[in-house]
Amino acid sequence: MVYITRKEHFNAAHKLYCTQWTEGENDQVFGKCANPNWHGHNYDLWVTVKGNPDPESGFILNTQVLSKIIKEVITEKLDHRNLNLDIDLGGLQPSSENLAIWIWNTLKSHIPTGELHCIKLQETENIYVEYYGE
């Protein structure tokens, strides 16, 4: 089994808060992420596909094709958007954890060869999440 990863980038804003909590509770749990005026991140996204290389091309999936799919299906929908207002996460917090799951579920059916293995989403230089479709 071989794994190939493509990295893409997007910028988005969000706010983490629970409407049923007080402002103090939101501040205590979410800190600066509960800013009523939103805040943004410069996200890095790694998409890993696994499989066996095609005997003729040597590719699991041509990375140019993978890049085009990621851009059309994911980054064009997320880039310079407000994740709370512009993306339907089914009522879930627009946390990196939930966003990684959304990316997986949105992207999975668009992978033409190989199999989606991992979504890695980096929110800051110190924080990233990985999701394996589990």
N, CA, C and O atoms as a MOPAC input file, in Angstrom:
PM7 MOZYME 1SCF
protein

 N      0.85900 1    -1.18000 1     0.00000 1
 C      0.00000 1     0.00000 1     0.00000 1
 C      0.90100 1     1.23800 1     0.00000 1
 O      1.86600 1     1.32300 1     0.76000 1
 N      0.56700 1     2.18600 1    -0.86200 1
 C      1.31700 1     3.43400 1    -0.97600 1
 C      0.37000 1     4.58500 1    -0.61600 1
 O     -0.83000 1     4.52700 1    -0.88600 1
 N      0.93300 1     5.62400 1    -0.00600 1
 C      0.16300 1     6.78500 1     0.42100 1
 C      0.71200 1     8.02000 1    -0.28300 1
 O      1.92200 1     8.24500 1    -0.30000 1
 N     -0.18000 1     8.82000 1    -0.86500 1
 C      0.21600 1    10.07200 1    -1.51600 1
 C     -0.59900 1    11.20100 1    -0.89100 1
 O     -1.80200 1    11.06100 1    -0.67100 1
 N      0.06300 1    12.31400 1    -0.60900 1
 C     -0.58800 1    13.43200 1     0.07300 1
 C     -0.44300 1    14.70000 1    -0.74800 1
 O      0.62500 1    14.99600 1    -1.28300 1
 N     -1.52200 1    15.43200 1    -0.83500 1
 C     -1.54700 1    16.73900 1    -1.49400 1
 C     -1.89700 1    17.78600 1    -0.44600 1
 O     -2.83400 1    17.60400 1     0.33200 1
 N     -1.14100 1    18.88900 1    -0.42700 1
 C     -1.38400 1    19.98400 1     0.51800 1
 C     -2.03500 1    21.14800 1    -0.23000 1
 O     -1.60400 1    21.53100 1    -1.31700 1
 N     -3.07600 1    21.69500 1     0.37900 1
 C     -3.74000 1    22.89200 1    -0.14100 1
 C     -3.90000 1    23.88200 1     1.01500 1
 O     -3.55200 1    23.57300 1     2.15400 1
 N     -4.41900 1    25.05200 1     0.72300 1
 C     -4.50600 1    26.12400 1     1.72100 1
 C     -5.81100 1    26.90500 1     1.51500 1
 O     -6.28000 1    27.07600 1     0.38900 1
 N     -6.38000 1    27.37000 1     2.62600 1
 C     -7.52300 1    28.28100 1     2.54400 1
 C     -7.57300 1    29.12400 1     3.80700 1
 O     -6.97700 1    28.77800 1     4.82700 1
 N     -8.29000 1    30.23100 1     3.72300 1
 C     -8.49000 1    31.13600 1     4.85300 1
 C     -9.97700 1    31.17700 1     5.16400 1
 O    -10.80900 1    31.22300 1     4.25800 1
 N    -10.30500 1    31.16100 1     6.45500 1
 C    -11.71200 1    31.21900 1     6.83100 1
 C    -11.84800 1    31.79000 1     8.23700 1
 O    -10.92100 1    31.73500 1     9.04500 1
 N    -13.01700 1    32.33300 1     8.50300 1
 C    -13.32800 1    32.88400 1     9.81500 1
 C    -14.36400 1    32.00800 1    10.50700 1
 O    -15.13400 1    31.29900 1     9.85900 1
 N    -14.36600 1    32.07100 1    11.82400 1
 C    -15.39800 1    31.37700 1    12.59500 1
 C    -15.45700 1    31.94900 1    14.00100 1
 O    -14.63000 1    32.76900 1    14.40100 1
 N    -16.44600 1    31.49800 1    14.72700 1
 C    -16.61200 1    31.83500 1    16.13900 1
 C    -17.11800 1    30.57700 1    16.81500 1
 O    -18.04500 1    29.93300 1    16.32400 1
 N    -16.51700 1    30.22400 1    17.93800 1
 C    -16.97500 1    29.08200 1    18.71600 1
 C    -17.77200 1    29.59900 1    19.90400 1
 O    -17.27100 1    30.39900 1    20.69300 1
 N    -19.01100 1    29.14200 1    20.03100 1
 C    -19.86500 1    29.57100 1    21.13700 1
 C    -21.09500 1    28.68100 1    21.18900 1
 O    -21.48500 1    28.06800 1    20.19500 1
 N    -21.68300 1    28.62600 1    22.34400 1
 C    -22.95000 1    27.91400 1    22.53600 1
 C    -23.99400 1    28.94100 1    22.93500 1
 O    -23.82500 1    29.66300 1    23.91800 1
 N    -25.06700 1    29.00100 1    22.17100 1
 C    -26.09500 1    30.00700 1    22.43300 1
 C    -26.78300 1    29.79100 1    23.77600 1
 O    -27.28400 1    30.74900 1    24.36500 1
 N    -26.81900 1    28.55000 1    24.27600 1
 C    -27.47400 1    28.27900 1    25.55200 1
 C    -26.57300 1    28.57900 1    26.75200 1
 O    -27.02400 1    28.47800 1    27.89300 1
 N    -25.31400 1    28.94600 1    26.51800 1
 C    -24.39100 1    29.29100 1    27.60100 1
 C    -24.34500 1    30.80600 1    27.78100 1
 O    -24.70400 1    31.56500 1    26.88100 1
 N    -23.90300 1    31.22200 1    28.94600 1
 C    -23.68600 1    32.64600 1    29.19200 1
 C    -22.40600 1    33.09000 1    28.48000 1
 O    -21.59700 1    32.26500 1    28.05400 1
 N    -22.24100 1    34.39600 1    28.36100 1
 C    -21.01700 1    34.92700 1    27.76200 1
 C    -19.79600 1    34.47000 1    28.55800 1
 O    -18.76100 1    34.13300 1    27.98400 1
 N    -19.92500 1    34.46100 1    29.88100 1
 C    -18.82800 1    34.00500 1    30.74000 1
 C    -18.46900 1    32.54400 1    30.51500 1
 O    -17.29100 1    32.18800 1    30.48000 1
 N    -19.48100 1    31.70000 1    30.36200 1
 C    -19.21900 1    30.27500 1    30.10100 1
 C    -18.52900 1    30.08600 1    28.74600 1
 O    -17.59400 1    29.29600 1    28.61600 1
 N    -19.00600 1    30.82600 1    27.74300 1
 C    -18.37100 1    30.74900 1    26.42700 1
 C    -16.92500 1    31.22000 1    26.48500 1
 O    -16.04000 1    30.60000 1    25.89600 1
 N    -16.68800 1    32.31800 1    27.19400 1
 C    -15.31400 1    32.81500 1    27.33200 1
 C    -14.42600 1    31.81200 1    28.06000 1
 O    -13.26400 1    31.62300 1    27.70100 1
 N    -14.98000 1    31.17600 1    29.07900 1
 C    -14.19900 1    30.21300 1    29.85400 1
 C    -13.80700 1    28.99900 1    29.00300 1
 O    -12.66900 1    28.53500 1    29.07900 1
 N    -14.72500 1    28.49200 1    28.20700 1
 C    -14.46000 1    27.29500 1    27.41000 1
 C    -13.70800 1    27.62500 1    26.11900 1
 O    -12.75200 1    26.93400 1    25.76900 1
 N    -14.13000 1    28.67200 1    25.41200 1
 C    -13.59500 1    28.94000 1    24.07800 1
 C    -12.56800 1    30.06300 1    24.02300 1
 O    -11.88800 1    30.21800 1    23.00800 1
 N    -12.43700 1    30.85700 1    25.09600 1
 C    -11.45400 1    31.93600 1    25.11300 1
 C    -11.64700 1    32.90200 1    23.95700 1
 O    -12.76800 1    33.31300 1    23.65700 1
 N    -10.53200 1    33.26400 1    23.30300 1
 C    -10.56700 1    34.21300 1    22.18800 1
 C    -11.41100 1    33.70700 1    21.01900 1
 O    -11.87500 1    34.50000 1    20.19900 1
 N    -11.60800 1    32.41400 1    20.94300 1
 C    -12.40200 1    31.84700 1    19.84300 1
 C    -13.88000 1    32.21100 1    19.94700 1
 O    -14.63000 1    32.03300 1    18.98800 1
 N    -14.30400 1    32.72200 1    21.11100 1
 C    -15.69300 1    33.14800 1    21.29100 1
 C    -15.87500 1    34.63500 1    20.97500 1
 O    -16.93400 1    35.19600 1    21.25700 1
 N    -14.88900 1    35.25900 1    20.41200 1
 C    -14.95600 1    36.68000 1    20.07200 1
 C    -16.23000 1    36.96400 1    19.27900 1
 O    -16.44900 1    36.35200 1    18.23300 1
 N    -17.06900 1    37.87400 1    19.75500 1
 C    -18.33500 1    38.14200 1    19.05100 1
 C    -18.13100 1    38.68900 1    17.63700 1
 O    -19.04600 1    38.63400 1    16.81500 1
 N    -16.94600 1    39.21300 1    17.35200 1
 C    -16.65300 1    39.75300 1    16.02400 1
 C    -15.90000 1    38.76600 1    15.13400 1
 O    -15.33100 1    39.15500 1    14.11400 1
 N    -15.89800 1    37.47500 1    15.52500 1
 C    -15.28400 1    36.41600 1    14.74800 1
 C    -13.76300 1    36.50200 1    14.80200 1
 O    -13.20800 1    37.44900 1    15.35900 1
 N    -13.11800 1    35.54600 1    14.24400 1
 C    -11.66600 1    35.54000 1    14.06000 1
 C    -11.35100 1    34.58100 1    12.93300 1
 O    -12.17400 1    33.73600 1    12.58000 1
 N    -10.15700 1    34.70700 1    12.36500 1
 C     -9.83200 1    33.89400 1    11.20100 1
 C     -8.58300 1    33.05700 1    11.38400 1
 O     -7.77200 1    33.28600 1    12.28100 1
 N     -8.45800 1    32.07400 1    10.49900 1
 C     -7.28400 1    31.20200 1    10.46300 1
 C     -6.81500 1    31.03800 1     9.02400 1
 O     -7.60000 1    31.11800 1     8.07900 1
 N     -5.53100 1    30.81100 1     8.88500 1
 C     -4.92200 1    30.43100 1     7.61800 1
 C     -4.71600 1    28.92300 1     7.69100 1
 O     -3.69300 1    28.44800 1     8.18500 1
 N     -5.68700 1    28.18600 1     7.20000 1
 C     -5.67300 1    26.72500 1     7.31100 1
 C     -4.78200 1    26.08600 1     6.24800 1
 O     -4.75300 1    26.52100 1     5.09700 1
 N     -4.06400 1    25.06000 1     6.65200 1
 C     -3.38900 1    24.16800 1     5.71900 1
 C     -4.12400 1    22.83800 1     5.76400 1
 O     -4.47600 1    22.34400 1     6.83500 1
 N     -4.34900 1    22.27000 1     4.59200 1
 C     -5.10300 1    21.02800 1     4.46200 1
 C     -4.26800 1    20.00600 1     3.70900 1
 O     -3.81500 1    20.25800 1     2.59300 1
 N     -4.06900 1    18.85100 1     4.33200 1
 C     -3.39100 1    17.73700 1     3.67700 1
 C     -4.42900 1    16.65200 1     3.43200 1
 O     -5.15600 1    16.26400 1     4.34700 1
 N     -4.49800 1    16.16600 1     2.20400 1
 C     -5.39800 1    15.08000 1     1.83500 1
 C     -4.52400 1    13.90700 1     1.39600 1
 O     -3.74500 1    14.01700 1     0.44900 1
 N     -4.66600 1    12.78000 1     2.10100 1
 C     -3.87600 1    11.59600 1     1.79100 1
 C     -4.76700 1    10.51800 1     1.19500 1
 O     -5.81800 1    10.18300 1     1.74000 1
 N     -4.32400 1     9.98600 1     0.07000 1
 C     -5.01100 1     8.90100 1    -0.62700 1
 C     -4.08000 1     7.69900 1    -0.61200 1
 O     -2.86900 1     7.83700 1    -0.78400 1
 N     -4.65800 1     6.50900 1    -0.40300 1
 C     -3.84800 1     5.29300 1    -0.39100 1
 C     -4.30700 1     4.35000 1    -1.49800 1
 O     -5.44600 1     4.40600 1    -1.96000 1
 N     -3.39200 1     3.48900 1    -1.90400 1
 C     -3.72800 1     2.50400 1    -2.92400 1
 C     -2.47600 1     1.90800 1    -3.52000 1
 O     -1.36800 1     2.11600 1    -3.02600 1
 N     -2.66800 1     1.17500 1    -4.57300 1
 C     -1.55700 1     0.59100 1    -5.31100 1
 C     -1.36100 1     1.37800 1    -6.59800 1
 O     -2.33200 1     1.67700 1    -7.29200 1
 N     -0.12200 1     1.71600 1    -6.92300 1
 C      0.12100 1     2.48700 1    -8.14500 1
 C     -0.33800 1     1.74400 1    -9.39200 1
 O     -0.18500 1     0.52700 1    -9.50400 1
 N     -0.90000 1     2.49800 1   -10.32200 1
 C     -1.27800 1     1.96100 1   -11.61700 1
 C     -0.00700 1     1.46800 1   -12.31900 1
 O      0.99500 1     2.18400 1   -12.32400 1
 N     -0.01900 1     0.26300 1   -12.91200 1
 C      1.19100 1    -0.26400 1   -13.52700 1
 C      1.70300 1     0.56800 1   -14.71000 1
 O      2.89500 1     0.53400 1   -15.01800 1
 N      0.82000 1     1.30400 1   -15.36500 1
 C      1.25300 1     2.10700 1   -16.51700 1
 C      1.70700 1     3.50800 1   -16.11800 1
 O      2.78400 1     3.94900 1   -16.52100 1
 N      0.88700 1     4.21600 1   -15.32500 1
 C      1.22600 1     5.59800 1   -14.96400 1
 C      2.15000 1     5.66400 1   -13.75500 1
 O      2.90900 1     6.62100 1   -13.60100 1
 N      2.08500 1     4.64800 1   -12.89600 1
 C      2.84300 1     4.67800 1   -11.65400 1
 C      2.15100 1     5.47200 1   -10.55700 1
 O      2.70000 1     5.61900 1    -9.46600 1
 N      0.95100 1     5.99000 1   -10.82700 1
 C      0.21000 1     6.82200 1    -9.88300 1
 C     -0.88700 1     6.02900 1    -9.17700 1
 O     -1.49900 1     5.13400 1    -9.76000 1
 N     -1.12200 1     6.37300 1    -7.91600 1
 C     -2.36100 1     5.96700 1    -7.24400 1
 C     -3.46600 1     6.86600 1    -7.80200 1
 O     -4.53600 1     6.41500 1    -8.21100 1
 N     -3.14900 1     8.15000 1    -7.79500 1
 C     -4.03500 1     9.19200 1    -8.30500 1
 C     -3.14000 1    10.35400 1    -8.70500 1
 O     -2.33800 1    10.82300 1    -7.89800 1
 N     -3.26500 1    10.81400 1    -9.91800 1
 C     -2.46300 1    11.93700 1   -10.38400 1
 C     -2.68000 1    13.11700 1    -9.43600 1
 O     -3.81900 1    13.52300 1    -9.20300 1
 N     -1.59300 1    13.66900 1    -8.88800 1
 C     -1.72600 1    14.74600 1    -7.89700 1
 C     -2.29100 1    16.02800 1    -8.49800 1
 O     -2.86100 1    16.84400 1    -7.77400 1
 N     -2.14600 1    16.22000 1    -9.79600 1
 C     -2.78500 1    17.37600 1   -10.43700 1
 C     -4.29900 1    17.21100 1   -10.41500 1
 O     -5.03400 1    18.17500 1   -10.19700 1
 N     -4.75300 1    15.99900 1   -10.64100 1
 C     -6.18900 1    15.69900 1   -10.57300 1
 C     -6.67300 1    15.86100 1    -9.13100 1
 O     -7.72500 1    16.45400 1    -8.89200 1
 N     -5.91000 1    15.33900 1    -8.17800 1
 C     -6.29000 1    15.46700 1    -6.76800 1
 C     -6.37400 1    16.93300 1    -6.35800 1
 O     -7.31400 1    17.32700 1    -5.66700 1
 N     -5.41400 1    17.73600 1    -6.77200 1
 C     -5.43700 1    19.16200 1    -6.45300 1
 C     -6.68900 1    19.83200 1    -7.01400 1
 O     -7.33300 1    20.62300 1    -6.32500 1
 N     -7.03300 1    19.52000 1    -8.25300 1
 C     -8.22900 1    20.10500 1    -8.88600 1
 C     -9.49200 1    19.71300 1    -8.12500 1
 O    -10.37600 1    20.54300 1    -7.91600 1
 N     -9.57700 1    18.44900 1    -7.71100 1
 C    -10.74400 1    17.97900 1    -6.95600 1
 C    -10.84400 1    18.71000 1    -5.62800 1
 O    -11.91800 1    19.19000 1    -5.26600 1
 N     -9.73800 1    18.80200 1    -4.89800 1
 C     -9.74000 1    19.47200 1    -3.58900 1
 C    -10.17700 1    20.92700 1    -3.75200 1
 O    -10.99500 1    21.42600 1    -2.97900 1
 N     -9.63300 1    21.59600 1    -4.75000 1
 C     -9.97900 1    23.00500 1    -4.96600 1
 C    -11.45800 1    23.16600 1    -5.30100 1
 O    -12.13200 1    24.02800 1    -4.73800 1
 N    -11.96800 1    22.33800 1    -6.21900 1
 C    -13.36300 1    22.47700 1    -6.64800 1
 C    -14.35000 1    22.07900 1    -5.56100 1
 O    -15.38000 1    22.73100 1    -5.39000 1
 N    -14.04700 1    21.02100 1    -4.83000 1
 C    -14.99800 1    20.45000 1    -3.87700 1
 C    -14.86400 1    21.05300 1    -2.47400 1
 O    -15.84400 1    21.13100 1    -1.73300 1
 N    -13.64600 1    21.47800 1    -2.11200 1
 C    -13.41200 1    21.92200 1    -0.73500 1
 C    -12.98900 1    23.38800 1    -0.65300 1
 O    -13.73400 1    24.21700 1    -0.13000 1
 N    -11.81400 1    23.71100 1    -1.15800 1
 C    -11.26700 1    25.04100 1    -0.85400 1
 C    -12.06300 1    26.18400 1    -1.48100 1
 O    -12.14300 1    27.26300 1    -0.89500 1
 N    -12.64900 1    25.97200 1    -2.64900 1
 C    -13.46800 1    27.04600 1    -3.22000 1
 C    -14.71600 1    27.29900 1    -2.38600 1
 O    -15.26100 1    28.40300 1    -2.41000 1
 N    -15.17300 1    26.29400 1    -1.65000 1
 C    -16.33900 1    26.46300 1    -0.76900 1
 C    -15.95900 1    27.09700 1     0.56400 1
 O    -16.77600 1    27.77900 1     1.18300 1
 N    -14.71100 1    26.87500 1     1.01200 1
 C    -14.30200 1    27.33100 1     2.33800 1
 C    -13.48300 1    28.62100 1     2.33100 1
 O    -13.52200 1    29.37900 1     3.30000 1
 N    -12.74600 1    28.87600 1     1.25800 1
 C    -11.80300 1    29.99200 1     1.25200 1
 C    -12.50700 1    31.33700 1     1.36500 1
 O    -13.43500 1    31.65000 1     0.61800 1
 N    -12.03100 1    32.11900 1     2.32700 1
 C    -12.57500 1    33.45600 1     2.61300 1
 C    -14.06800 1    33.41600 1     2.93700 1
 O    -14.83200 1    34.28700 1     2.52100 1
 N    -14.46100 1    32.39800 1     3.67900 1
 C    -15.84800 1    32.24200 1     4.11500 1
 C    -15.92700 1    32.32600 1     5.62800 1
 O    -14.92500 1    32.21700 1     6.33500 1
 N    -17.13700 1    32.52000 1     6.09700 1
 C    -17.44400 1    32.44600 1     7.51800 1
 C    -18.01000 1    31.05200 1     7.75700 1
 O    -19.09300 1    30.72900 1     7.27100 1
 N    -17.28900 1    30.23600 1     8.49500 1
 C    -17.69200 1    28.84100 1     8.67900 1
 C    -18.99800 1    28.70500 1     9.45100 1
 O    -19.70000 1    27.70600 1     9.29800 1
 N    -19.33500 1    29.68500 1    10.27300 1
 C    -20.60200 1    29.65400 1    10.99900 1
 C    -21.79000 1    29.95500 1    10.09400 1
 O    -22.86500 1    29.37800 1    10.25700 1
 N    -21.59500 1    30.85100 1     9.14900 1
 C    -22.70400 1    31.34500 1     8.34000 1
 C    -22.78000 1    30.73500 1     6.94200 1
 O    -23.87100 1    30.59800 1     6.38700 1
 N    -21.64100 1    30.37000 1     6.37000 1
 C    -21.59800 1    29.96500 1     4.96800 1
 C    -21.51500 1    28.45900 1     4.73700 1
 O    -21.73100 1    28.00200 1     3.61500 1
 N    -21.20800 1    27.68600 1     5.76200 1
 C    -21.01300 1    26.24400 1     5.60500 1
 C    -21.99900 1    25.51200 1     6.51300 1
 O    -22.12200 1    25.83800 1     7.69300 1
 N    -22.69000 1    24.53800 1     5.96600 1
 C    -23.66100 1    23.76000 1     6.73900 1
 C    -22.95400 1    22.58500 1     7.41300 1
 O    -22.67900 1    21.56400 1     6.78300 1
 N    -22.66800 1    22.74800 1     8.68800 1
 C    -22.04600 1    21.68700 1     9.48000 1
 C    -23.08600 1    20.93900 1    10.31200 1
 O    -22.75000 1    20.27000 1    11.28900 1
 N    -24.32800 1    21.06000 1     9.92100 1
 C    -25.38600 1    20.33800 1    10.62300 1
 C    -25.58500 1    20.79700 1    12.05400 1
 O    -25.95600 1    20.00100 1    12.91700 1
 N    -25.34300 1    22.06800 1    12.31300 1
 C    -25.53200 1    22.60300 1    13.65700 1
 C    -24.35300 1    22.38000 1    14.58700 1
 O    -24.42100 1    22.75300 1    15.75800 1
 N    -23.28200 1    21.78600 1    14.10200 1
 C    -22.10500 1    21.53600 1    14.93800 1
 C    -21.21300 1    22.77200 1    15.01100 1
 O    -21.24900 1    23.63700 1    14.13600 1
 N    -20.41700 1    22.83400 1    16.07100 1
 C    -19.42700 1    23.90500 1    16.18800 1
 C    -18.48200 1    23.84500 1    14.99000 1
 O    -18.12600 1    22.75200 1    14.54800 1
 N    -18.06800 1    24.99300 1    14.45700 1
 C    -17.11400 1    24.98800 1    13.35700 1
 C    -15.67100 1    24.82900 1    13.85700 1
 O    -14.77700 1    25.58300 1    13.47100 1
 N    -15.47300 1    23.84800 1    14.70800 1
 C    -14.13400 1    23.54000 1    15.22200 1
 C    -13.33500 1    22.84300 1    14.12800 1
 O    -13.90000 1    22.35500 1    13.14900 1
 N    -12.03700 1    22.80100 1    14.30100 1
 C    -11.20400 1    22.08600 1    13.32800 1
 C    -11.57500 1    20.61400 1    13.27600 1
 O    -11.53400 1    19.99800 1    12.21000 1
 N    -11.93500 1    20.05100 1    14.41100 1
 C    -12.33300 1    18.63900 1    14.45300 1
 C    -13.55700 1    18.38800 1    13.57100 1
 O    -13.55600 1    17.47900 1    12.74100 1
 N    -14.59300 1    19.19500 1    13.75600 1
 C    -15.81300 1    19.03000 1    12.96400 1
 C    -15.59000 1    19.39100 1    11.49600 1
 O    -16.18600 1    18.78400 1    10.60600 1
 N    -14.73500 1    20.37500 1    11.24800 1
 C    -14.44700 1    20.76300 1     9.86900 1
 C    -13.69600 1    19.64300 1     9.13800 1
 O    -13.95200 1    19.40400 1     7.95800 1
 N    -12.78200 1    18.96000 1     9.81500 1
 C    -12.06200 1    17.83900 1     9.19800 1
 C    -13.03600 1    16.71800 1     8.81100 1
 O    -12.90500 1    16.11900 1     7.74400 1
 N    -13.99800 1    16.44300 1     9.67100 1
 C    -15.00700 1    15.42300 1     9.36000 1
 C    -15.85000 1    15.86800 1     8.16600 1
 O    -16.13700 1    15.06700 1     7.27700 1
 N    -16.24400 1    17.13400 1     8.14100 1
 C    -17.02100 1    17.67000 1     7.01800 1
 C    -16.22600 1    17.54000 1     5.71200 1
 O    -16.77100 1    17.13900 1     4.68400 1
 N    -14.94200 1    17.88100 1     5.76400 1
 C    -14.09600 1    17.78200 1     4.57200 1
 C    -14.04400 1    16.33100 1     4.09900 1
 O    -14.19800 1    16.06200 1     2.90800 1
 N    -13.82900 1    15.39800 1     5.02100 1
 C    -13.79200 1    13.97400 1     4.65900 1
 C    -15.08900 1    13.55700 1     3.96300 1
 O    -15.07200 1    12.98500 1     2.87400 1
 N    -16.21100 1    13.85700 1     4.61700 1
 C    -17.51500 1    13.43700 1     4.08900 1
 C    -17.82700 1    14.09100 1     2.75000 1
 O    -18.46300 1    13.47300 1     1.89600 1
 N    -17.39700 1    15.31400 1     2.55600 1
 C    -17.63600 1    16.03300 1     1.31000 1
 C    -16.74000 1    15.52200 1     0.19500 1
 O    -17.16900 1    15.44800 1    -0.95700 1
 N    -15.51600 1    15.17300 1     0.51500 1
 C    -14.51400 1    14.80300 1    -0.47900 1
 C    -14.53300 1    13.33000 1    -0.87200 1
 O    -14.21000 1    12.98600 1    -2.00800 1
 N    -14.90700 1    12.46900 1     0.05200 1
 C    -14.74200 1    11.02300 1    -0.12400 1
 C    -15.28300 1    10.48700 1    -1.45400 1
 O    -14.59600 1     9.71800 1    -2.12700 1
 N    -16.46800 1    10.86900 1    -1.83300 1
 C    -17.08200 1    10.31800 1    -3.05200 1
 C    -16.46700 1    10.88400 1    -4.33300 1
 O    -16.78700 1    10.41100 1    -5.42400 1
 N    -15.60100 1    11.87700 1    -4.22100 1
 C    -14.99800 1    12.50000 1    -5.39600 1
 C    -13.62700 1    11.92000 1    -5.75000 1
 O    -13.04700 1    12.28800 1    -6.77200 1
 N    -13.10700 1    11.02100 1    -4.91700 1
 C    -11.79200 1    10.42600 1    -5.17100 1
 C    -11.97500 1     9.30100 1    -6.18900 1
 O    -12.58900 1     8.28200 1    -5.87000 1
 N    -11.44900 1     9.46700 1    -7.42600 1
 C    -11.74400 1     8.50500 1    -8.48500 1
 C    -10.94500 1     7.20200 1    -8.41500 1
 O    -11.44100 1     6.15400 1    -8.82900 1
 N     -9.72700 1     7.25500 1    -7.90300 1
 C     -8.90700 1     6.05100 1    -7.77500 1
 C     -8.20500 1     6.07600 1    -6.43200 1
 O     -7.97900 1     7.14400 1    -5.86200 1
 N     -7.86000 1     4.90500 1    -5.92500 1
 C     -7.31500 1     4.83500 1    -4.58500 1
 C     -8.44200 1     5.00800 1    -3.58400 1
 O     -9.62100 1     4.91800 1    -3.92800 1
 N     -8.06300 1     5.25600 1    -2.35300 1
 C     -9.04100 1     5.39900 1    -1.27400 1
 C     -8.59500 1     6.52400 1    -0.35600 1
 O     -7.42000 1     6.61500 1     0.00000 1
 N     -9.52900 1     7.37800 1     0.02500 1
 C     -9.21500 1     8.44700 1     0.96400 1
 C     -8.71900 1     7.83200 1     2.26500 1
 O     -9.38900 1     6.97600 1     2.84100 1
 N     -7.56300 1     8.25800 1     2.72700 1
 C     -6.94800 1     7.68600 1     3.92900 1
 C     -6.99900 1     8.64900 1     5.11500 1
 O     -7.33100 1     8.24100 1     6.22800 1
 N     -6.67400 1     9.91900 1     4.88500 1
 C     -6.56100 1    10.84900 1     6.01300 1
 C     -6.78700 1    12.28100 1     5.55500 1
 O     -6.39400 1    12.68100 1     4.46000 1
 N     -7.42800 1    13.03000 1     6.42700 1
 C     -7.53000 1    14.47300 1     6.30800 1
 C     -6.74000 1    15.05100 1     7.47600 1
 O     -7.00600 1    14.72500 1     8.63300 1
 N     -5.78500 1    15.89400 1     7.17900 1
 C     -5.05000 1    16.62000 1     8.22100 1
 C     -5.35000 1    18.08900 1     8.00400 1
 O     -5.13100 1    18.61700 1     6.91300 1
 N     -5.84800 1    18.74800 1     9.03200 1
 C     -6.21400 1    20.15200 1     8.94500 1
 C     -5.46100 1    20.91400 1    10.02600 1
 O     -5.64800 1    20.67500 1    11.21900 1
 N     -4.60700 1    21.83600 1     9.58900 1
 C     -3.81000 1    22.62700 1    10.52900 1
 C     -4.42500 1    24.01200 1    10.67000 1
 O     -4.54700 1    24.76000 1     9.69900 1
 N     -4.81000 1    24.33600 1    11.90100 1
 C     -5.46300 1    25.61100 1    12.20400 1
 C     -4.43800 1    26.69600 1    12.52700 1
 O     -4.56800 1    27.83200 1    12.07200 1
 N     -3.42800 1    26.34700 1    13.30700 1
 C     -2.33900 1    27.26000 1    13.66200 1
 C     -1.04200 1    26.47000 1    13.57400 1
 O     -1.05600 1    25.26900 1    13.30700 1
 N      0.06100 1    27.13700 1    13.79500 1
 C      1.33000 1    26.40700 1    13.74100 1
 C      1.44400 1    25.37500 1    14.85700 1
 O      2.28900 1    24.48200 1    14.78900 1
 N      0.60300 1    25.48700 1    15.88200 1
 C      0.66700 1    24.57500 1    17.02000 1
 C     -0.49500 1    23.59800 1    17.11700 1
 O     -0.47400 1    22.70100 1    17.96000 1
 N     -1.51200 1    23.75600 1    16.27000 1
 C     -2.70600 1    22.92800 1    16.39400 1
 C     -3.10400 1    22.35200 1    15.04500 1
 O     -3.27200 1    23.08400 1    14.06900 1
 N     -3.25300 1    21.03800 1    14.99900 1
 C     -3.82700 1    20.39000 1    13.82400 1
 C     -4.62100 1    19.17400 1    14.26200 1
 O     -4.42000 1    18.63600 1    15.35000 1
 N     -5.52100 1    18.75600 1    13.39500 1
 C     -6.31100 1    17.54900 1    13.64300 1
 C     -6.11300 1    16.60700 1    12.46100 1
 O     -5.82500 1    17.03700 1    11.34400 1
 N     -6.27200 1    15.32500 1    12.72900 1
 C     -6.25600 1    14.30400 1    11.69200 1
 C     -7.52100 1    13.48900 1    11.82100 1
 O     -7.97700 1    13.19000 1    12.92500 1
 N     -8.08400 1    13.13000 1    10.67600 1
 C     -9.29600 1    12.32700 1    10.66000 1
 C     -9.14600 1    11.22500 1     9.63100 1
 O     -8.73200 1    11.47500 1     8.50000 1
 N     -9.48500 1     9.99300 1    10.02700 1
 C     -9.30800 1     8.80800 1     9.19900 1
 C    -10.65100 1     8.16600 1     8.82100 1
 O    -10.69400 1     6.99400 1     8.44800 1
 N    -11.72600 1     8.92000 1     8.91700 1
 C    -13.01900 1     8.40300 1     8.50800 1
 C    -13.64800 1     7.43100 1     9.48900 1
 O    -14.51700 1     6.64500 1     9.11300 1
 N    -13.23000 1     7.47600 1    10.71000 1
 C    -13.72600 1     6.52500 1    11.72100 1
 C    -14.89800 1     7.10000 1    12.48600 1
 O    -15.44000 1     6.43900 1    13.37300 1

